[in-house]
Amino acid sequence: MSLTVCFHLDLHGLNVSDSSDLNKVYQGGLKKLLKYLYAHQDFRLALSLPAPAIQHYSQKNPEAIDLFRDLLSRSQIEFLGGGYYSPIFPLLFPIDRTGQIEKMASLLRNVLGKRSRGLSFFGCIWEPSVIPSLESCGIEYILLDSELIPHPEFCFIPMVSSEQGKCVKILAEHRNLFPNPGESLDKWIERVEEKTRDSAPGEKCLCISGSMEQFLTLFDDKDFVSALCSSEKISLSTPMAFLESATNFEDVYVPAGMNPNLSELAVSPYEKKTGRGLFAPTVYDFFRTYQQDMQLYKRMMYVSLLITQSHGGDKMRKKAAQEKVWEAQAGESYIDLNTGFPSAPKNQQTAYRILNQAEQFIRDSKNFLESVTSFDYDNDGLKEFVCQMQNFNAVISLKGGMLTDLNVFPCGPNYAAGKFERSENVCCGSGFFRERLVELSDDEGRTCFGEGLDFSRLVFSKKKFDAKRKEIQMEVLGKFSAMALPVFLTKNYRVFSNGFTVQYILANRSPFPLRGTFVAELNLSQTDFSTESQYSIEVIQNENRNHLGNENFSADSAISLIQITDESEKRLFLVEPNESAGLLTENVSFDFRNESGEGFTARTRTVQFYWPVDLAAGLSMEKSLTMTLMPLKNRGKS
């Protein structure tokens, strides 16, 4: 057997937002790796290192950059490029793809003295539509997970794929063929020969991807590495060096896909399952399963469109906004490569803040006018209502009639990005103004709500929209109780600079009396992850002011005002019902962890107003809530 082997160290999973983590990676692994490579010139290695990490090491550990330059000069290592912020390329507009690739290439050229000609993908998330962008940026080849190649016999020979008249060379990388600890060279070669036995004829190349831990373990086995470097059956190389000498390329079409560790989690929330049907799951399936990712993605696309469609104004602010959008496109904001789960809420809220800063740049670049517009914001076939107000940006959806996004300016979080629950094999969320008609029950002295009609699961129809007056009217018909009593709910939104007024008209359309409890719920996401007690509650009950702090609280009636204080963000929420109501407020935690304990906990402060319902046939009742947002420094006495 004559086989070229290319080792690839993939460090896309680094936490680049934490400098202390980058320091640990350097001291605990990268420093040892560089020392070993410098002393063993026969070993060849390709590296994928995120741009923020390269920048960090160039400032904090310049000796590492000097060693990288020396290793590059003697062709012992090769740096692979990518997007500057390690984005998920299939999700981006072509202008963002090329912008990020060029920014990364400029960094490599300026810091390391050599521009990359190859590229690896975050999570190996791939789609053929990215090929034209790759060629326009001078990318000659890419590494793709062998599981994505539809023809296994091509996984050990160089390939080429084309799209819209553009092409890129492909090498399949294998993660399951990395030498095992304690494995002899002969045993490893035997294992490789077994895998390559059915390979198509041609110049064979085995590209092996591994983690830092795997490489450090490999280098500790000096006998194995020494035998590997001197073996007559194995020739160590880098991907570009191999491809420069290759003469035959198999023409293939590689459909959209991603790393198997991610695709297995794309079918059912937080459960590993095989793909759906004939085709392997893609990143779009992953986002449909985890709506928190989809919510952030739609926000990112919206701000990116704002920048693209912004004409005139301050060009410097527009450029700064574009840079911020790129930063928010980082793959780690959506997916945790270490667990395969969606990224933790802390990372997602950081991305929301960056996107809000980008939108603020666009607003400041020219005269900003408040508006409420209607268009298909999230590409679900229904028109949403997008509220661009002075102090916030909000999205009101016909699905559930809820306020699904509440991004606060300047540079604030998305308060509606929380309380994600599993529903029909999808991890979906609940925002503000979610309504239910239920039975009120008592569980050991604690108020709770039983089963009933959840209007948030229904799709409302638009009744009236007045953009000038910033008013939205929608309605829906539901069935309540085992008798399937028809109940009609009309919601009227009025949007103003500092908040919303929502009017509810609940009508009994059945010939029987309707009795139950009408609940209007607001869910405030955790945005400060240094504390579990972000929100402090005060209520006016029977004209008395009660400070509840962060405690759970319930009252059957006589609530006329609630004040929610967010000390972390220095912001107040005042919520006032038009008639005294019952109240249930509590901290809710959602634990998303695998069997190994990896994952995260998402926390939400839920506030539920409720009123008794006792309607004769054909009658209706009217209630309303007014929610006002204001800076903490401007609060007055209630």
C-alpha positions in Angstrom: 0.0 0.0 0.0 1.2 3.5 -0.9 -0.9 6.0 1.0 -0.5 9.7 1.7 -1.7 10.7 5.2 -2.7 14.2 6.1 -3.4 15.0 9.8 -5.7 17.8 10.6 -6.1 19.5 14.0 -9.5 21.1 14.1 -9.9 23.7 16.9 -13.2 25.2 15.8 -14.8 24.3 19.2 -12.6 26.8 21.1 -14.4 29.3 23.3 -12.9 32.3 21.6 -15.0 34.8 23.6 -13.1 33.9 26.8 -9.5 34.9 26.9 -8.8 32.7 30.0 -9.9 29.6 28.1 -7.6 30.6 25.2 -4.8 30.9 27.6 -5.5 27.4 29.0 -5.6 26.0 25.5 -2.2 27.5 24.8 -0.5 26.5 28.1 -2.2 23.1 28.2 -1.8 22.0 24.6 -0.8 24.3 21.8 2.5 25.2 23.4 3.4 21.5 23.7 2.2 20.9 20.2 4.4 23.6 18.7 7.4 22.4 20.7 6.9 18.9 19.4 6.5 19.9 15.7 9.5 22.2 15.8 11.7 19.3 17.1 10.2 16.7 14.7 10.5 18.1 11.2 9.2 14.9 9.5 5.7 15.3 11.0 3.2 17.2 8.8 0.1 18.9 10.1 -2.8 21.0 8.9 -4.5 23.4 11.4 -7.9 25.1 11.6 -7.7 27.8 14.2 -10.4 30.5 14.7 -9.4 34.0 13.8 -10.1 35.5 17.3 -7.7 32.9 18.7 -5.0 33.8 16.2 -5.4 37.5 17.1 -5.3 36.6 20.8 -2.1 34.6 20.5 -0.4 37.3 18.3 -0.9 39.8 21.2 -0.4 37.6 24.3 1.9 34.8 23.0 4.0 36.3 20.1 6.4 33.4 20.5 3.7 31.1 19.2 3.3 33.2 16.1 7.0 33.1 15.5 7.0 29.3 15.7 4.0 29.1 13.3 5.9 31.2 10.8 9.0 29.0 11.0 6.9 25.9 10.6 5.1 27.4 7.6 8.3 28.5 6.0 9.6 24.9 5.9 6.2 23.6 4.7 5.7 21.4 7.8 2.3 22.9 8.6 -0.5 24.4 6.7 -3.2 26.8 8.0 -6.7 26.3 6.7 -8.9 29.3 6.2 -12.6 29.9 6.8 -14.9 32.6 7.9 -13.3 35.1 10.3 -15.9 34.4 13.0 -16.3 30.7 12.1 -19.8 31.1 10.8 -22.2 28.6 9.4 -21.7 29.3 5.7 -24.9 27.9 4.2 -26.9 30.3 6.4 -25.2 33.5 5.1 -25.8 35.8 2.2 -23.0 35.5 -0.4 -21.7 39.0 0.5 -21.3 37.9 4.1 -19.6 34.6 3.1 -17.0 36.4 0.9 -16.5 39.2 3.4 -15.7 36.8 6.2 -13.4 34.6 4.1 -11.5 37.6 2.8 -11.2 39.0 6.4 -9.8 35.7 7.6 -7.4 35.5 4.6 -6.1 39.0 5.3 -5.5 38.0 9.0 -3.5 34.9 8.0 -1.4 36.9 5.5 -0.7 39.7 7.9 0.0 37.6 11.0 1.5 34.5 9.6 2.7 35.7 6.2 0.8 33.3 4.1 -2.7 33.3 2.7 -4.7 30.0 3.0 -5.8 28.1 -0.1 -7.9 25.5 1.8 -10.9 25.8 4.1 -12.7 23.7 6.7 -16.2 24.3 7.9 -17.7 24.9 11.4 -19.3 21.6 12.3 -18.7 20.5 8.7 -22.0 22.2 7.9 -22.0 22.1 4.1 -24.2 23.1 1.1 -23.2 23.2 -2.6 -24.4 26.8 -3.0 -21.2 28.0 -1.2 -18.9 26.9 -4.0 -19.2 30.1 -6.1 -18.3 32.2 -3.0 -15.3 29.9 -2.3 -13.8 30.2 -5.8 -14.3 33.9 -5.9 -12.2 34.1 -2.7 -9.4 32.0 -4.1 -10.2 28.9 -2.1 -8.9 25.8 -4.0 -10.0 23.0 -1.8 -12.1 22.1 1.2 -12.2 19.3 3.8 -15.6 17.5 4.3 -16.5 14.8 6.7 -16.4 11.4 5.0 -20.0 10.7 6.2 -21.2 13.5 3.8 -19.7 11.9 0.7 -22.5 10.0 -1.0 -20.1 7.5 -2.6 -17.9 5.8 0.1 -15.5 4.5 -2.5 -14.4 8.1 -3.3 -13.5 8.9 0.3 -9.8 8.2 -0.2 -9.2 9.9 -3.5 -9.2 13.6 -4.5 -12.6 14.8 -5.7 -13.9 17.9 -7.4 -17.4 19.4 -7.2 -19.0 22.2 -9.2 -21.9 24.6 -8.8 -23.0 27.4 -11.3 -19.9 26.9 -13.4 -17.5 27.2 -10.3 -15.6 24.3 -8.8 -13.7 23.3 -5.7 -11.5 20.3 -4.9 -12.5 18.1 -2.0 -10.7 15.8 0.4 -12.8 13.6 2.8 -11.6 13.7 6.4 -12.0 10.7 8.6 -12.5 11.1 12.4 -12.8 7.4 13.2 -9.4 6.5 11.8 -7.2 8.4 14.2 -4.7 6.1 15.9 -6.0 4.7 19.1 -3.9 5.1 22.3 -1.5 2.1 22.6 -2.3 0.9 19.1 0.8 -0.3 17.2 1.6 1.1 13.7 1.1 -2.3 12.1 -2.4 -2.7 13.7 -3.3 0.9 12.6 -2.1 0.3 9.1 -4.1 -3.0 9.0 -7.2 -1.0 10.1 -6.6 1.6 7.4 -6.1 -1.0 4.7 -9.4 -2.6 5.7 -11.2 0.7 5.2 -9.4 1.6 1.9 -9.8 -1.9 0.4 -12.9 -1.0 -1.6 -11.6 2.5 -2.6 -11.9 3.6 -6.2 -8.6 3.5 -8.1 -6.4 6.6 -8.0 -4.0 8.5 -5.9 -5.0 7.7 -2.4 -5.0 10.2 0.5 -6.2 9.6 4.0 -7.1 12.9 5.7 -7.5 12.4 9.5 -9.1 15.0 11.7 -8.5 15.0 15.5 -8.8 17.1 18.6 -6.0 18.6 20.6 -6.3 15.8 23.2 -5.9 13.2 20.5 -2.8 14.8 19.1 -1.1 15.2 22.5 -1.8 11.6 23.3 -0.4 10.6 19.9 2.8 12.6 20.4 3.3 11.0 23.8 3.7 7.7 21.9 7.1 8.4 20.5 7.6 4.9 19.1 4.4 5.1 17.1 5.2 8.5 15.6 8.8 7.6 14.9 7.7 4.5 13.1 5.0 6.4 11.3 7.3 9.1 10.0 9.8 6.4 8.7 7.3 4.0 7.3 7.6 3.0 3.6 3.9 2.4 3.4 2.9 5.9 4.7 3.8 9.3 3.3 3.0 12.2 5.6 1.9 15.4 3.8 -0.4 18.4 4.1 -3.6 18.7 2.0 -2.4 21.4 -0.4 0.9 19.6 -1.0 -0.9 16.4 -1.9 -3.4 18.2 -4.2 -0.7 20.1 -6.1 0.8 16.8 -7.2 -2.6 15.0 -7.9 -3.5 14.5 -11.5 -6.9 12.8 -11.3 -10.1 14.1 -9.6 -13.4 12.3 -9.3 -16.3 14.5 -10.2 -18.9 14.3 -7.4 -22.0 16.1 -6.1 -22.1 16.4 -2.3 -25.6 17.2 -1.0 -26.2 19.4 2.0 -25.2 17.9 5.4 -23.2 18.3 8.5 -21.1 16.5 11.1 -22.9 13.3 12.2 -22.7 14.3 15.8 -24.9 17.3 14.9 -27.2 15.5 12.5 -28.1 12.8 15.0 -29.4 15.6 17.3 -31.3 17.3 14.5 -34.3 14.9 14.5 -35.5 15.1 18.1 -34.6 17.7 20.8 -31.6 16.6 22.8 -32.0 13.0 21.7 -29.7 11.2 19.3 -31.6 9.6 16.5 -30.8 8.6 12.9 -31.8 10.8 9.9 -35.2 11.4 8.6 -36.1 9.3 5.6 -33.9 9.1 2.5 -31.9 12.3 3.1 -29.5 13.1 6.0 -30.6 16.0 8.2 -29.2 19.4 7.4 -28.6 22.6 9.5 -32.1 23.7 8.5 -33.5 20.6 10.1 -31.5 21.3 13.2 -32.9 24.9 13.4 -36.4 23.6 12.9 -35.9 21.3 15.8 -34.4 24.0 18.0 -36.5 27.1 17.6 -34.1 29.2 19.8 -31.5 28.8 17.0 -34.1 29.6 14.3 -35.2 32.7 16.3 -31.6 34.0 16.5 -31.0 33.2 12.8 -34.0 35.1 11.7 -32.9 38.1 13.7 -29.5 38.0 12.2 -30.9 37.8 8.6 -33.2 40.7 9.3 -30.4 43.0 10.5 -28.2 41.8 7.6 -31.0 42.8 5.2 -31.3 46.2 7.0 -27.6 46.9 6.2 -27.9 45.7 2.6 -30.9 47.8 1.9 -29.6 50.9 3.7 -28.7 53.5 1.2 -27.1 56.9 1.9 -26.4 57.9 5.5 -23.1 57.5 7.3 -20.9 55.0 5.5 -18.6 54.5 8.5 -21.6 53.5 10.7 -22.8 51.1 8.0 -19.4 49.5 7.8 -19.3 49.1 11.6 -22.8 47.6 11.5 -21.6 45.0 8.9 -18.7 44.1 11.1 -21.0 43.5 14.0 -23.3 41.3 12.0 -20.3 39.1 11.0 -19.4 38.8 14.7 -23.0 37.7 15.5 -22.8 35.0 12.7 -20.2 33.0 14.7 -21.2 29.4 14.7 -20.7 29.1 18.5 -23.7 31.4 18.9 -25.9 28.7 17.4 -24.3 25.3 18.1 -22.0 24.0 20.8 -19.7 21.6 18.9 -18.6 19.9 22.1 -22.1 18.6 22.9 -23.9 19.0 19.6 -26.6 20.9 21.4 -27.8 24.4 20.5 -25.5 27.0 22.0 -26.1 28.1 25.6 -28.5 31.0 26.2 -25.5 33.1 27.4 -23.9 32.9 23.9 -27.2 33.5 22.2 -27.9 36.6 24.2 -24.4 37.9 23.4 -25.3 37.5 19.8 -28.5 39.4 20.3 -26.7 42.3 21.9 -24.2 42.5 19.0 -27.1 42.5 16.5 -28.9 45.2 18.4 -25.7 47.2 18.3 -25.5 46.7 14.6 -29.1 47.9 14.1 -28.4 50.9 16.3 -25.5 51.8 14.0 -28.0 51.8 11.0 -30.5 53.8 13.0 -27.8 56.4 13.8 -26.6 56.6 10.3 -29.6 58.6 9.2 -32.9 60.0 10.5 -34.8 57.2 12.3 -38.6 57.1 12.1 -40.7 54.7 14.2 -42.7 52.3 12.2 -44.8 49.1 12.3 -44.6 47.1 9.1 -46.1 43.8 8.0 -44.0 41.2 6.0 -42.9 37.6 6.2 -40.1 38.2 8.8 -39.3 34.6 9.4 -40.2 33.0 6.1 -42.9 30.8 7.4 -45.5 31.8 4.8 -47.3 34.2 7.2 -46.8 37.9 7.6 -45.4 39.1 10.9 -45.7 42.6 12.4 -42.2 44.2 12.9 -42.2 47.1 15.3 -39.2 49.4 15.0 -39.7 51.8 17.9 -37.3 54.3 19.5 -36.4 52.0 22.4 -36.9 48.5 21.1 -37.5 46.3 18.1 -40.3 43.7 18.4 -41.9 41.0 16.3 -45.6 40.0 16.7 -46.5 36.7 15.1 -49.9 35.4 14.0 -48.7 32.0 15.3 -50.1 32.2 18.8 -50.6 35.9 18.4 -47.5 36.4 20.6 -44.7 38.9 20.8 -41.9 36.6 19.9 -39.0 39.1 19.9 -38.3 42.0 22.1 -34.9 43.5 21.4 -34.1 46.5 23.6 -31.8 49.4 22.6 -29.1 50.4 22.9 -27.2 47.1 22.8 -29.7 45.3 25.0 -30.8 41.7 25.0 -33.8 39.9 23.6 -36.2 39.5 26.5 -38.4 37.2 24.6 -35.8 34.5 23.8 -36.6 32.2 26.7 -38.8 29.4 28.1 -38.2 26.8 25.5 -40.4 23.7 25.8 -40.7 20.5 23.8 -43.8 20.4 21.6 -44.4 17.8 18.9 -40.7 16.9 18.7 -39.7 20.5 18.4 -38.1 22.7 21.0 -40.2 25.9 20.8 -40.4 29.0 22.8 -43.0 31.3 24.5 -42.6 35.1 24.4 -44.9 37.8 25.7 -48.7 37.9 25.7 -49.4 34.2 25.5 -53.0 33.4 26.4 -54.8 30.3 27.7 -58.3 29.4 28.9 -58.0 26.9 31.7 -59.4 25.5 34.9 -58.0 27.1 38.0 -56.8 24.5 40.6 -55.0 24.4 43.9 -52.1 22.1 44.5 -51.1 22.0 48.2 -51.8 25.7 48.6 -50.1 26.7 45.4 -52.1 28.3 42.5 -51.6 26.4 39.3 -53.4 26.0 35.9 -54.8 22.8 34.6 -55.3 21.6 31.1 -57.4 23.8 28.8 -57.3 25.8 25.5 -53.8 27.1 24.7 -54.3 30.0 22.2 -50.5 30.1 21.7 -50.8 26.8 19.7 -53.3 28.3 17.3 -52.7 30.5 14.3 -54.6 33.8 14.4 -55.9 35.6 11.4 -55.4 39.3 10.7 -58.5 41.3 11.2 -57.1 44.9 10.7 -53.7 46.5 10.5 -53.2 50.3 10.7 -49.6 51.1 10.2 -50.1 54.9 10.7 -51.8 54.4 14.1 -49.6 51.4 14.9 -52.5 49.2 15.7 -52.9 45.4 15.0 -56.1 43.4 15.3 -56.2 39.6 15.1 -58.6 36.8 16.0 -58.8 33.1 16.4 -61.5 30.4 17.2 -60.6 27.6 19.6 -62.4 24.7 21.3 -62.5 24.5 25.1 -63.1 21.6 27.4 -64.2 18.0 26.6 -67.4 19.5 25.2 -65.4 21.4 22.5 -67.1 24.7 23.3 -66.3 27.3 20.5 -64.5 30.2 22.0 -63.5 33.3 20.0 -60.5 35.5 21.1 -59.8 38.9 19.6 -56.4 40.6 20.4 -55.9 44.2 19.6 -52.3 45.5 19.9 -51.4 49.1 20.2 -47.7 49.9 19.9 -46.1 53.0 21.3 -42.5 54.2 21.8 -42.1 52.6 25.3 -44.3 49.5 25.1 -47.6 47.9 24.2 -51.3 47.8 25.1 -53.0 44.5 24.4 -56.8 44.3 24.5 -58.5 40.9 24.8 -62.1 40.2 23.8 -63.1 36.7 24.8 -66.5 35.6 23.3 -68.5 32.5 24.1 -69.8 31.2 20.8 -71.5 28.1 22.2 -75.1 27.6 23.4 -73.8 26.6 26.9 -72.3 28.6 29.7 -68.5 29.0 29.6 -66.6 28.9 32.9 -62.9 28.8 33.4 -59.9 31.1 34.0 -58.4 33.4 31.3 -54.6 33.6 31.6 -52.3 36.2 29.9 -48.6 35.2 30.3 -45.3 37.1 29.9 -42.0 35.3 29.9 -38.8 37.3 30.5 -35.6 35.6 29.5 -32.5 35.4 31.7 -30.0 37.8 30.3 -27.6 38.1 33.2 -25.9 34.7 33.7 -23.8 35.7 36.7 -26.9 35.5 39.0 -30.1 33.4 39.4 -32.0 36.3 40.8 -32.0 38.8 37.9 -35.5 40.1 38.3 -37.1 41.7 41.3 -40.9 42.0 41.6 -43.1 44.6 43.3 -46.9 44.5 43.2 -49.8 46.8 44.1 -52.4 44.7 45.8 -55.5 46.2 47.5 -53.7 49.6 47.1 -50.8 48.3 49.1 -47.3 48.0 47.7 -45.6 44.7 48.3 -41.9 44.0 47.5 -41.5 40.3 46.5 -37.9 40.3 45.5 -37.1 37.2 43.5 -39.5 35.0 45.2 -42.4 33.1 43.6 -45.8 34.6 44.4 -49.5 34.0 43.7 -52.6 36.0 44.5 -56.2 35.2 43.5 -57.2 38.8 42.9 -56.8 42.5 43.6 -53.5 43.0 41.6 -53.6 46.4 39.9 -50.0 46.9 39.0 -46.7 44.9 38.8 -43.3 46.4 38.6 -40.4 44.1 37.3 -37.0 45.5 38.0 -34.0 44.2 36.0 -31.0 45.5 37.9 -28.6 43.9 35.5 -29.9 45.8 32.5 -31.0 48.9 34.5 -34.5 48.6 33.1 -38.1 48.5 34.4 -41.2 46.8 33.2 -44.5 48.2 34.4 -47.4 45.9 33.6 -50.9 47.2 34.4 -54.2 45.4 33.9 -57.3 47.5 33.1 -59.1 45.6 35.9 -57.7 44.0 39.1 -56.5 40.5 38.3 -55.0 37.4 39.9 -51.3 36.9 39.6 -48.8 34.0 39.5 -45.1 34.8 39.0 -42.3 32.3 39.4 -38.8 31.4 38.2 -38.8 28.5 35.8 -35.8 26.5 34.9 -35.3 24.2 31.9 -32.5 21.7 32.1 -30.9 20.7 28.8 -28.2 18.2 29.6 -27.1 14.9 28.2 -26.3 11.7 30.1 -22.8 13.0 30.7 -24.0 16.1 32.3 -23.0 18.3 29.4 -25.4 21.1 28.4 -27.0 24.1 30.1 -29.9 25.4 32.2 -32.2 28.0 30.8 -34.1 30.2 33.2 -37.1 32.4 32.7 -39.2 34.7 34.9 -42.8 34.0 34.0 -45.6 36.4 35.0 -49.2 35.3 34.5 -52.2 37.5 35.0 -55.6 35.8 35.2 -59.3 36.5 35.5 -62.3 34.3 36.2 -64.5 33.6 33.2 -68.3 33.1 33.6 -70.0 33.8 30.3 -73.5 32.9 29.3 -74.1 31.7 25.7 -73.3 34.4 23.2 -71.7 36.9 25.6 -68.2 38.2 25.7 -65.7 39.9 28.2 -63.0 42.4 27.7 -59.6 42.7 29.5 -56.4 44.5 28.7 -52.7 44.7 29.7 -50.4 47.7 29.3 -46.6 47.0 29.4 -44.3 49.9 29.6 -40.5 49.7 29.3 -38.3 52.4 30.8 -34.8 53.0 32.1 -34.3 52.2 35.7 -33.0 55.8 36.5 -36.3 57.3 35.2 -38.7 55.3 37.3 -41.2 57.2 39.4 -43.3 56.3 42.4 -46.2 54.0 41.6 
